[in-house]
Amino acid sequence: MTQTKIRVVVFSPSIVSTIENPQAATVRAMCQALIDLGCDVTHLEERGNAWYRAMLETDGSAPLRQFNLDFPLVRYRFYDLLRGMERSVWFGRELSTADLCVVYPGSPDEVTEEIAGFAVPQVVRVWDSPDCDLPEARRWLFAPIEADADKRAAQVIAAVDAELSRRLTSS
């Protein structure tokens, strides 16, 4: 029997640019670790975000080329933040086949709000912040995290593994 890949969608301010964005190292480590575990990972970041623009203005496209060399299996895409029904349709399309959605602090509030209300039972929502201001009933799976990028990535993976194991044993 072949095992279906776990499909993971990750939102963060930027995975490509590290300029004033130290969490990019954590996002990269987590995405790579999930890929190494056999997951199908897609990273999404807002088109024209401040971190990406700062990188291009400061260093040109060299960091982008280096990112692609260092992380050839990390698939990333840019999105435009749509409004109203178009945004809901876009999120539905992006998340309808996802098993897991990870949202990092600094992602647009509209992303967090849309995903918080996305009522699809197969999507585990992981919010990478102990200061999550969602109501307790809608708070996402996660625990306080360490500062070190590798430790943080390991904790995200452990939380994801625990939740997916719980789901497998309860079904």
ROPAVEX-472475 format. One record per atom (N, C-alpha, C, O, CB): residue in one letter; y, x, z. Coordinates in pm, whole numbers, padded with zeros to 5 digits, always signed. Atoms other than C-alpha are relative to their C-alpha. Glycine has a CB too. Layout:
N
aYXZ
...
//
This chain:
171
m-00117+00084+00000
m+00000+00000+00000
m+00124+00089+00000
m+00134+00183+00079
m-00001-00096+00121
t-00123-00077+00004
t+00341+00137-00092
t+00103-00063+00094
t+00114-00185+00103
t+00056+00009-00144
q-00100+00048-00094
q+00616+00110+00164
q+00134-00018-00072
q+00178+00070-00146
q+00015+00097+00120
t-00130+00027+00059
t+00943-00049+00056
t+00105+00087+00069
t+00105+00100+00191
t+00037-00150+00012
k-00108-00080-00058
k+01243+00177+00103
k+00096-00089+00077
k+00124-00202+00037
k+00076+00079-00109
i-00103+00070-00076
i+01491+00071+00366
i+00131+00025-00072
i+00169+00140-00096
i+00006+00047+00150
r-00128-00014+00071
r+01821+00003+00188
r+00112-00003+00102
r+00125-00098+00180
r+00018-00113-00106
v-00108-00016-00096
v+02123+00122+00385
v+00134+00003-00075
v+00148+00075-00174
v-00019+00130+00084
v-00136-00002+00053
v+02489+00049+00304
v+00090+00052+00112
v+00088+00000+00223
v+00045-00143-00051
v-00087-00064-00099
v+02745+00268+00484
v+00145-00012-00045
v+00179+00019-00159
v-00039+00149+00020
f-00145+00004+00024
f+03119+00206+00507
f+00064+00101+00094
f+00031+00105+00213
f+00059-00145+00023
s-00080-00088-00085
s+03355+00475+00635
s+00132+00026-00072
s+00146-00007-00190
s-00075+00135+00032
p-00127-00029+00066
p+03712+00589+00568
p-00019+00087-00124
p+00039+00059-00229
p+00095+00069+00096
s+00032-00084+00115
s+03577+00865+00339
s-00116+00091+00035
s-00119+00149+00144
s+00123+00083-00046
i+00110-00095-00017
i+03257+01063+00301
i+00033+00130-00072
i-00022+00235-00038
i-00132-00059-00053
v-00032-00115+00084
v+03409+01301+00048
v+00106+00088+00065
v+00091+00211+00066
v+00047-00046-00137
s-00113-00076-00053
s+03733+01407+00220
s-00013+00023+00149
s-00037-00071+00226
s+00130-00072-00030
t-00001-00034-00142
t+03736+01589+00552
t+00142+00022+00052
t+00160+00051+00170
t-00085+00124+00024
i-00138-00021-00042
i+04116+01619+00559
i+00041-00112+00097
i+00042-00229+00059
i+00096+00003-00123
e-00034+00094-00106
e+04224+01451+00886
e-00108-00108+00018
e-00078-00221+00059
e+00134-00065-00029
n+00111+00094-00006
n+03881+01284+00879
n-00125+00074+00049
n-00220+00091-00028
n-00024-00065-00139
p+00115-00078-00049
p+03640+01480+01104
p-00130-00078+00002
p-00238-00018+00000
p+00029+00050+00137
q+00125+00075-00003
q+03391+01194+01112
q-00075+00007-00132
q-00190-00037-00140
q+00027-00145+00036
a+00071-00017+00127
a+03308+01271+00747
a-00125+00085+00019
a-00227+00061-00046
a+00092+00064-00106
a+00118-00084-00027
a+03071+01539+00882
a-00113-00083+00058
a-00229-00064+00022
a+00036+00116+00097
t+00101+00087-00058
t+02889+01276+01088
t-00057-00094-00105
t-00178-00114-00112
t+00058-00080+00116
v+00045+00094+00104
v+02874+01030+00799
v-00093+00073-00098
v-00197+00020-00136
v+00123-00061-00075
r+00084-00079+00091
r+02736+01302+00569
r-00135+00029+00062
r-00239+00012-00002
r+00071+00131-00038
a+00126-00034-00067
a+02476+01411+00825
a-00090-00122+00014
a-00211-00114-00008
a+00027+00060+00138
m+00080+00120-00015
m+02365+01055+00890
m-00058-00046-00134
m-00177-00078-00142
m+00083-00111+00060
c+00048+00041+00132
c+02341+00966+00520
c-00112+00092-00048
c-00214+00045-00098
c+00115-00001-00103
q+00103-00094+00044
q+02145+01282+00443
q-00129-00017+00080
q-00238-00014+00024
q+00050+00144+00012
a+00118+00020-00083
a+01911+01226+00738
a-00075-00127-00039
a-00198-00126-00044
a+00040-00007+00148
l+00065+00123+00043
l+01842+00869+00628
l-00069+00018-00136
l-00178-00033-00157
l+00102-00115-00008
i+00062-00031+00129
i+01775+00991+00273
i-00127+00082+00022
i-00230+00055-00040
i+00099+00076-00093
d+00117-00084-00030
d+01538+01256+00413
d-00114-00083+00057
d-00231-00047+00040
d+00038+00110+00099
l+00103+00090-00053
l+01354+00972+00590
l-00052-00097-00106
l-00140-00179-00078
l+00055-00078+00119
g+00048+00086+00108
g+01309+00799+00254
g+00080-00126-00022
g+00037-00214-00097
g-00139-00036+00025
c-00084+00118+00018
c+01589+00543+00278
c+00080+00009-00130
c+00107+00118-00180
c+00095-00018+00120
d-00089+00011+00115
d+01794+00426-00019
d+00140-00024+00056
d+00169-00132+00108
d-00045-00116-00100
v-00131+00004-00067
v+02152+00498+00094
v+00114-00006-00102
v+00117+00071-00198
v+00017+00123+00092
t-00123+00008+00079
t+02481+00391-00064
t+00118+00003+00095
t+00125-00076+00189
t+00003-00129-00090
h-00122-00008-00080
h+02813+00493+00086
h+00113-00065-00079
h+00128-00040-00199
h+00035+00148+00037
l-00113+00067+00064
l+03118+00279+00010
l+00129+00035+00073
l+00136+00030+00196
l-00020-00153-00002
e-00132-00026-00057
e+03479+00376+00062
e+00106-00059-00091
e+00090-00067-00213
e+00023+00151+00021
e-00106+00066+00074
e+03801+00209-00040
e+00063+00094-00103
e+00095+00209-00072
e+00108-00053+00096
r-00064-00078+00107
r+03945+00331-00370
r+00143+00034+00041
r+00216-00050+00094
r+00000-00078-00136
g-00137-00043-00029
g+04263+00533-00324
g+00032+00012+00148
g+00148+00007+00186
g+00096-00094-00062
n-00027-00009-00143
n+04219+00570+00052
n+00081+00126+00031
n+00081+00222-00047
n-00133+00000+00079
a-00093-00108-00036
a+04460+00804+00232
a-00069+00136+00009
a-00011+00237-00030
a+00067-00032+00133
w+00072-00126-00018
w+04196+01070+00309
w-00037+00061-00135
w-00023+00182-00156
w-00125-00021+00085
y+00038-00048+00134
y+04075+01096-00050
y+00124+00047-00075
y+00121+00152-00140
y-00072-00112-00080
r-00125-00042+00066
r+04433+01108-00183
r+00050+00132+00057
r+00094+00219-00019
r+00110-00109+00016
a-00046-00125-00063
a+04524+01381+00069
a-00084+00118-00047
a-00031+00226-00070
a-00007-00012+00154
m+00087-00106+00048
m+04222+01584-00041
m+00040+00042-00141
m+00052+00161-00169
m-00146-00045+00003
l-00037-00031+00138
l+04319+01559-00408
l+00135+00070-00007
l+00152+00164-00085
l+00002-00126-00083
e-00134-00060+00001
e+04684+01642-00336
e-00001+00142+00057
e+00073+00228+00011
e+00097-00086+00079
t+00004-00130-00067
t+04595+01937-00111
t-00086+00103-00075
t-00044+00216-00096
t-00052-00017+00140
d+00098-00095+00055
d+04291+02092-00280
d-00050-00035-00140
d-00137+00035-00192
d-00116+00010+00091
g+00049+00040+00132
g+04245+01913-00611
g-00141-00056+00010
g-00180-00111+00113
g+00003+00118-00097
s+00134+00059+00003
s+03893+01810-00712
s-00110+00097+00045
s-00227+00060+00044
s-00030-00048-00140
a+00101-00097-00043
a+03718+02127-00585
a-00086-00052+00117
a-00208-00034+00112
a+00068+00130+00042
p+00085+00052-00107
p+03605+01959-00257
p-00096-00109-00047
p-00207-00121+00004
p+00086-00055+00112
l+00087+00104+00055
l+03463+01668-00456
l-00120+00065-00070
l-00234+00022-00052
l+00077-00091-00098
r+00110-00072+00067
r+03260+01907-00673
r-00094+00063+00102
r-00216+00058+00087
r+00056+00109-00095
q+00082-00062-00103
q+03142+02091-00362
q-00084-00104+00074
q-00201-00080+00104
q+00088+00077+00100
f+00075+00108-00066
f+03043+01765-00193
f-00121-00039-00085
f-00231-00054-00033
f+00090-00124+00023
n+00110+00039+00089
n+02834+01671-00497
n-00109+00107-00007
n-00226+00074-00023
n+00054-00026-00140
l+00099-00108-00003
l+02663+02013-00489
l-00076+00001+00133
l-00198+00020+00135
l+00069+00136-00022
d+00061-00005-00133
d+02598+01999-00113
d-00085-00124+00032
d-00182-00115+00107
d+00107+00016+00105
f+00068+00127-00031
f+02482+01634-00106
f-00034-00075-00128
f+00018-00184-00152
f+00088-00088+00092
p+00027+00060+00130
p+02333+01556-00447
p-00068-00137+00007
p-00060-00215-00089
p-00085+00093-00081
l+00071+00127-00010
l+02128+01261-00320
l+00080-00111+00070
l+00036-00226+00075
l-00129+00020+00074
v-00085+00101-00064
v+02410+01086-00134
v+00076-00074-00109
v+00163-00017-00176
v+00098+00065+00105
r-00067+00083+00101
r+02519+00804-00361
r+00121-00064+00067
r+00109-00128+00171
r-00097-00109-00061
y-00121+00061-00055
y+02877+00696-00300
y+00076-00068-00112
y+00073-00027-00228
y+00088+00106+00070
r-00080+00076+00096
r+03102+00446-00468
r+00132-00039+00066
r+00142-00050+00188
r-00076-00127-00051
f-00130+00049-00046
f+03461+00338-00440
f+00007-00149-00028
f-00052-00198-00124
f+00118+00075-00070
y-00017+00143+00021
y+03556-00026-00404
y+00147-00037+00013
y+00225+00034+00078
y-00085-00081+00101
d-00133+00059-00017
d+03872-00231-00435
d-00016-00112+00101
d-00109-00191+00092
d+00060-00052-00136
l+00008+00102-00103
l+03938-00453-00136
l+00053-00131-00057
l+00174-00154-00063
l+00079+00041+00127
l-00035+00128+00060
l+03934-00797-00293
l+00047-00097+00107
l+00042-00067+00226
l-00121-00058-00077
r-00048+00102-00094
r+04075-01113-00136
r-00081-00128-00014
r-00143-00155-00117
r+00149-00031-00025
g+00058+00134+00001
g+03937-01452-00044
g-00145-00005-00042
g-00227+00077-00001
g+00079-00087-00089
m+00137+00025+00043
m+03625-01580-00213
m-00056+00119-00078
m-00175+00149-00067
m-00006-00125-00086
e+00047-00117+00075
e+03606-01277-00444
e-00055+00107+00095
e-00157+00170+00066
e+00114+00059-00087
r+00047-00098-00098
r+03571-01051-00137
r-00135-00044+00056
r-00226+00038+00068
r+00103+00019+00114
s+00126+00049-00056
s+03296-01271+00010
s-00114+00014-00101
s-00225+00051-00064
s+00014-00146+00042
v+00103-00015+00104
v+03107-01271-00320
v-00039+00146-00014
v-00157+00178-00026
v+00051-00056-00136
w+00028-00143+00012
w+03138-00892-00345
w-00087+00047+00116
w-00186+00118+00096
w+00130+00082-00007
f+00081-00039-00115
f+03008-00844+00010
f-00141-00058-00010
f-00238+00010+00021
f+00066-00045+00130
g+00131+00060+00018
g+02726-01085-00060
g-00086+00079-00096
g-00205+00100-00073
g+00014-00142-00047
r+00073-00079+00100
r+02627-00885-00365
r-00040+00136+00058
r-00153+00181+00036
r+00087+00019-00127
e+00029-00132-00055
e+02647-00551-00180
e-00105-00005+00112
e-00189+00085+00123
e+00127+00064+00053
l+00086+00004-00117
l+02461-00665+00131
l-00124-00087-00015
l-00210-00087+00074
l+00078-00048+00115
s+00112+00095+00012
s+02213-00921-00004
s-00136+00068+00000
s-00235+00007+00040
s+00016-00081-00127
t+00128-00070-00001
t+01941-00660-00046
t-00003+00113+00103
t-00096+00193+00104
t-00029+00057-00138
a-00006-00106-00102
a+02045-00435+00246
a-00086-00035+00120
a-00102-00152+00155
a+00145+00024+00044
d+00070+00015-00127
d+01834-00382+00554
d+00089+00040+00115
d+00070-00005+00229
d-00128+00084+00001
l-00084-00058-00103
l+02104-00200+00743
l+00139+00021-00055
l+00156+00063-00170
l-00060+00132+00053
c-00139-00027+00038
c+02482-00179+00732
c+00064+00078+00114
c+00065+00032+00228
c+00079-00132-00030
v-00068-00084-00099
v+02668+00099+00914
v+00148+00000-00034
v+00186+00027-00148
v-00059+00146+00002
v-00144+00001+00021
v+03045+00068+00957
v+00063+00096+00100
v+00047+00081+00221
v+00059-00145+00015
y-00066-00097-00086
y+03246+00360+01091
y+00143-00042+00029
y+00207-00107-00054
y-00002+00139-00065
p-00140+00026-00032
p+03582+00329+01270
p+00091+00060-00107
p+00063+00166-00162
p+00036+00057+00138
g-00093-00044+00104
g+03872+00363+01031
g-00023-00072-00131
g+00060-00065-00221
g-00012+00148-00020
s+00023+00084+00118
s+03712+00139+00771
s+00099-00116+00009
s+00138-00154+00119
s-00150-00053-00008
p-00097+00109-00005
p+03950-00141+00672
p-00046-00116+00090
p-00164-00150+00092
p+00027-00052-00141
d+00033+00113-00087
d+03966-00428+00922
d-00068-00112-00076
d-00156-00179-00023
d+00126-00053+00067
e+00059+00107+00081
e+03879-00667+00640
e-00150+00023-00020
e-00227-00072-00026
e+00070-00009-00136
v+00142-00033+00014
v+03546-00484+00595
v-00074-00037+00127
v-00178-00103+00123
v-00019+00151-00032
t+00063+00030-00129
t+03463-00508+00964
t-00011-00150+00023
t-00116-00199+00065
t+00078+00066+00114
e+00001+00145-00020
e+03557-00875+00981
e-00100-00069-00091
e-00173-00158-00047
e+00140-00058-00023
e+00092+00063+00096
e+03362-00968+00669
e-00145+00026+00040
e-00228-00066+00038
e+00025+00052-00143
i+00138-00034-00035
i+03048-00786+00781
i-00040-00064+00133
i-00155-00105+00150
i-00018+00152+00008
a+00030+00064-00128
a+03072-00923+01136
a-00042-00145-00021
a-00126-00197+00053
a+00121+00007+00094
g+00032+00139+00027
g+03055-01272+00988
g-00110-00019-00102
g-00146-00133-00134
g+00121-00071-00046
f+00104+00009+00103
f+02786-01193+00732
f-00131-00039+00065
f-00194+00044+00129
f-00014+00133-00078
a+00116+00054-00071
a+02499-01408+00852
a-00128+00010-00081
a-00184-00092-00121
a+00025-00143+00038
v+00128-00020+00068
v+02198-01257+00679
v-00090+00072+00101
v-00057+00182+00145
v+00016+00084-00134
p+00081-00053-00109
p+01916-01192+00925
p-00058+00139-00024
p-00086+00211+00072
p-00111-00092+00028
q+00060-00132+00022
q+01779-00881+00754
q+00099+00115+00015
q+00057+00231+00016
q-00062+00005-00137
v-00100-00106-00011
v+02106-00689+00791
v+00026+00032+00146
v+00077-00050+00222
v+00132-00041-00071
v-00031-00051-00132
v+02125-00483+01109
v+00137+00063-00009
v+00160+00150-00094
v-00109+00102+00052
r-00135-00056+00004
r+02488-00405+01180
r+00013+00108+00106
r-00014+00083+00223
r+00107-00111+00021
v-00019-00110-00094
v+02561-00070+01341
v+00148+00035-00001
v+00202+00072-00105
v-00088+00124-00037
w-00141-00033-00011
w+02914-00014+01465
w+00008+00129+00081
w-00042+00134+00193
w+00083-00116+00068
d-00003-00132-00062
d+02985+00347+01554
d+00117+00015+00096
d+00198+00106+00080
d+00005+00107-00106
s-00109-00013-00096
s+03220+00286+01844
s-00033-00078+00126
s-00067-00196+00119
s+00133-00051-00061
p+00023+00073-00124
p+03173+00200+02211
p+00117-00094+00031
p+00107-00178+00121
p-00022+00097+00115
d-00117+00082-00024
d+03518+00038+02194
d+00008-00119-00095
d+00116-00172-00121
d+00125+00083-00013
c+00005+00113+00093
c+03407-00236+01955
c+00069-00120+00064
c+00036-00158+00176
c-00147-00035-00038
d-00074+00110-00060
d+03647-00525+02008
d-00048-00137-00048
d+00024-00236-00036
d+00147+00015-00029
l+00058+00130+00036
l+03421-00797+01869
l-00045-00070+00128
l-00078-00004+00226
l-00119+00017-00100
p+00051+00071-00118
p+03323-01071+02115
p-00143+00044+00031
p-00219+00080-00059
p+00005-00154-00022
e+00131-00048-00044
e+03013-00981+02318
e-00115-00061-00081
e-00210+00009-00116
e-00020-00032+00147
a+00107+00068+00073
a+02800-01239+02133
a-00017+00054-00142
a-00124+00038-00202
a+00027-00148-00005
r+00007-00050+00137
r+02880-01072+01799
r+00005+00152-00005
r+00016+00211-00113
r+00114-00057-00083
r-00006-00146-00006
r+02882-00708+01916
r-00120+00058-00074
r-00229+00002-00071
r+00005+00050+00147
w+00106-00058+00082
w+02676-00481+01697
w-00082+00098+00080
w-00039+00149+00184
w+00059+00069-00123
l+00090-00097-00060
l+02385-00261+01787
l+00065+00137+00004
l+00105+00190-00100
l-00134+00005-00077
f-00035-00141-00012
f+02497+00074+01919
f+00027+00037+00144
f+00053-00050+00227
f+00119+00033-00086
a-00025-00053-00133
a+02542+00290+02224
a+00106+00109-00012
a+00131+00158-00122
a-00131+00055+00066
p-00098-00107+00008
p+02809+00546+02315
p-00059+00125-00065
p-00179+00152-00053
p+00053+00035+00140
i+00047-00112+00081
i+02787+00857+02100
i+00059+00132+00045
i+00163+00137+00111
i+00033-00024-00146
e-00046-00137-00029
e+02823+01234+02137
e+00098+00042-00108
e+00107-00021-00213
e-00120+00099+00008
a-00099-00048+00096
a+03094+01431+01959
a-00064+00081-00113
a-00011+00081-00225
a+00103+00085+00071
d+00063-00086+00099
d+02857+01665+01773
d-00058-00083-00116
d-00128-00182-00093
d-00111+00085+00065
a+00039+00078+00118
a+02790+01544+01416
a-00151-00020-00008
a-00196-00131-00034
a+00048+00069-00126
d+00145+00014+00009
d+02415+01614+01421
d-00054-00092+00108
d-00145-00171+00082
d-00067+00137+00010
k+00044+00088-00108
k+02373+01443+01759
k+00036-00145-00032
k-00044-00236-00009
k+00062+00042+00134
r-00043+00136+00034
r+02572+01142+01641
r-00089-00060-00107
r-00131-00175-00097
r+00146-00001-00046
a+00088+00049+00107
a+02366+01112+01324
a-00138-00033+00057
a-00197-00134+00021
a-00011+00104-00113
a+00131+00024-00061
a+02047+01141+01529
a+00001-00128+00083
a-00097-00202+00084
a-00042+00119+00088
q-00008+00121-00080
q+02167+00865+01763
q+00005-00125-00087
q-00056-00227-00054
q+00123+00005+00090
v-00003+00115+00091
v+02248+00632+01474
v-00142-00026-00051
v-00187-00140-00053
v+00097+00026-00120
i+00136+00015+00053
i+01902+00695+01329
i-00092-00055+00108
i-00175-00142+00080
i-00054+00134-00053
a+00083+00050-00110
a+01739+00639+01670
a+00027-00148+00026
a-00066-00225+00048
a+00025+00082+00128
a-00034+00141-00021
a+01927+00311+01714
a-00056-00086-00113
a-00109-00194-00089
a+00152-00018+00009
v+00053+00072+00116
v+01830+00202+01364
v-00152-00011+00011
v-00209-00118-00011
v+00039+00069-00132
d+00145-00002-00014
d+01468+00303+01423
d-00047-00098+00107
d-00144-00171+00087
d-00049+00142+00033
a+00037+00092-00108
a+01454+00111+01751
a+00014-00145-00044
a-00072-00228-00015
a+00086+00026+00123
e-00021+00137+00044
e+01598-00203+01594
e-00102-00041-00105
e-00157-00151-00100
e+00141-00017-00056
l+00098+00034+00105
l+01371-00189+01289
l-00140-00012+00061
l-00217-00098+00020
l+00000+00108-00112
s+00130+00011-00069
s+01067-00127+01516
s-00010-00133+00073
s-00114-00199+00070
s-00020+00117+00099
r-00002+00128-00071
r+01167-00427+01727
r-00026-00114-00095
r-00102-00206-00065
r+00134-00021+00071
r+00018+00105+00098
r+01186-00640+01416
r-00143-00006-00052
r-00200-00114-00069
r+00095+00020-00116
l+00137-00005+00052
l+00848-00524+01288
l-00099-00056+00100
l-00192-00126+00061
l-00039+00142-00037
t+00093+00046-00101
t+00674-00597+01619
t+00021-00147+00036
t-00071-00212+00086
t+00013+00085+00124
s-00025+00139-00035
s+00840-00936+01664
s-00032-00095-00115
s-00028-00217-00097
s+00144-00017+00042
s+00027+00089+00113
s+00750-01067+01317
s-00147-00025-00020
s-00185-00098-00111
s+00057+00057-00127
//
